[in-house]
């Protein structure tokens, strides 16, 4: 998953401070995504330099807040529209995208779920068509051809599993079980207030 895209999407609910975004990344992906706090702050700094995030002042107790710019909103729309990060695994992108949007108050996940399902159905059809073009290996086809056929079959199976999971999420979203929740107001532990120091540490380790 592109951490940047997920963090930008979290800002669609309004301004937030870094530690708030850091915790939300884990909680809104069902615990799937855990990054260290330095990575979170470094990502925020890079997104700010890229013009996707801007300052939104500070909280009453001095925590710097961030908000989306117009360019940041466009990046969010692209990610929610199915633009996977370069080199990202499509399955990971799908799961994280769907879980994040389903967790955010005021957003309707149904359109994202439907679009993801359509993309995975297209992948399924493509893989299943490729499987039929690579029939069960024979003496003349060799081991490499058989392995290729099995790899394509794995792609088809993953697409089927993705569609099944998306159907489960769609039913959950349509039920009376809550999937979304308000942003947390957790503060950094006393004496540990992530900010430029955390960014500097992350940059030094990079």
Secondary structure, DSSP 8 states (H G I E B T S, - for coil): --HHHHHHHHGGGS-EEHHHHHHHHHHTTTT-----HHHHHHHHHHHHHTTSEEEEEE-TTS-EEEEE-HHHHHHHHHHHTT---TT--HHHHHHHHHHHHHHBTT--THHHHHHHHHHHHHHHHHHHHHHHTS-S--TTTHHHHHHHHHHHHHHHHHHHHHHHHHHHHHHHHHSSS---B--------TT---SHHHHHHHHHH-
